């Protein structure tokens, strides 16, 4: 599954276009390497998203093409969620 689609399906980012923009801004990495929106995601990958006020690191557990909103949290396991210091 594409990185931008996973971010949207998992509800880590609400819209796919926003996910694409975040990836193109080099704010997302897969296994500690900066990733493009079309990068392939597999279970076991570590995704790090540098958001405006915090850094989120998750481990991918599954990559279904679609899922109900209330089950989206089952697609990943949060490894780190830290606030940024300015």
N, C-alpha and C positions, 0 to 999 in steps of 0.2 A: 504494500500500500504506500502511496505517496505521503511524504511528510505533511504537506499542507492539508491533505484530506484527513489524515489521522488526528491532527490537532483540532479539526472541526468536529469529526465524529466523536472524539473522546470528550468534547466540550471544554478542552483546555483553552481554546480560543473560539469565540462565538461564530465567526464567519470565516469561510475559506479564503476570501479575498484579503481579509486582515491577516490570516495565517501566512498567506503568500508574501504580503508586504513585510511582515516580521522576519520571515526567512531571508528575503532579499536584502534586508537591512543588517544581515549577519548577526542576528540576535538569538539564533537557534543553533544548537550543535547536537550531533548524534555521536555517541561514544567519544566525546571530547574533541570532535572535529566540526568546524563550521559547515552547515549543511544548506543546500539549495532546496527550494520547495518541492522539486521532483525527486528528491532522494528517497530511496526505498527504505521502509521501516519493517522490521521483523520482530517477533517476540524475543525479548532478552536485551534489546537495544536500550541504551540510556539516552534520554532526550533532556537537554538543558535549555530552558527558555529564560532569556534575560528580559524580564518585564520592566515596566517603568519604575516600580518601587520595590520589587523583590525578584529573587532568582528562584526558579522552580526546576527541580530535577526529578524526573520520573523514570521508572523502568516499565517498558512496554510488556504487557502480559498477553494481549491478543490484538488482532487486526481485522475485525469483521467489517464488511462494506457499509453496514449501517447497524444502529442499535437504539433502543429506546433511551430517552434522556435520563430516566431514573436509574438505568443500568450502566451509564457511561463510565462511572467511577470504577467499574470492574475491569476496564481495559488497561489500567496502569496502576502502579504502586508508587506513591510519593516517597522519594528518598530524601529530598531536602527541599525546604521552603523557607528561605531566609529573607529578612528585610534588608534592603540596601542601606548602607550608611553614606550620607552625603557630606 
